[in-house]
């Protein structure tokens, strides 16, 4: 005997109550699945944001180090050429 094919008269007095309880259970399960998906998506978004922040910080840190190195190199080159320029003047 299949419940879904029974008419309310054949099922009995509690047909509407049981049907409502089944509907509540289905809605609750759908809500739990949605919450689980949202939670999983939030985890992935957080991990992706952390990876992007780490990569951008790494590139920014490398550019800062390169700019400091370039400034020191330029300063050293200027300081090494100044005494030679005095010889020509």
N, C-alpha and C positions, 0 to 999 in steps of 0.2 A: 504494500500500500504506500503510495507516494503522497506526501503531504501537499506538495505544490499543486497537484491536480484535484485535490479535494475541494468541494464547495463548503461554504460555511455551515450549511445545514448538516452535512455528513461529518464534519470535523467535531462539532460540539459547541458548547456555550462559550468556551474560552478562545475561540478562533481569533477574534480581533485583538485580544490581549497578547496572545502568543505571536501573532503577526507583527504587532507593535514592538514586542521584545526582540524579535528577529531583526526588524528594521533598525532598532537602537543599537544592536550588536554590530550590524553591518556598518552603520555610521561611525561607531566608536572605532572599529578596526580601520576604516578608511582614514579617520582622523589620526590614529596612531601611526599609520604608514606615512601620512603627510608630515607629521612631526619628526619622524625618523629621517625622512628625506631632507627636511630643512636642516636638521642637526648635522647630518653628513655633509650637506653642501656648505654649511658654515665652517666646518672643520677644513674642508678643501680650500675654501676662500681664504681662511686664515693662513694655512700652509703656503698657498700661492703668494699671498701678500708678503709673508716673511721671506720667501725665496727671492721675490722681486726686490724687496728692500735690501737684502743682503747683496745681491748682484749690483744694484745701483750704488750701494755704499762702497763695494769693492772697486768699481770703476771710478767713483769719485775720489776714493782714497789713493788710487794709483795716479790719478791726474794731479792730485795735490802733491804727492811725492815727486812726480816728474817736474812739476812747476818749481818746486823748491830746489830740486837738483839742477834744473836749467838756470835758475837765478844764481845759484852758487857757482856754476860753471861759467856763466857770463861774468860774474864778479871776479872770478879767478883769472879769466882771460883779460879783462880790463886791467886788473892789477899787474899782470905780467907784461902787458904791452906798454904801460906808462913809463917805466924806466927806459925802455928802448926808444920811445918817442923823444925823450929829453936829450938823448944822444944826437939825434938828427936836428934838433933845434938849436 
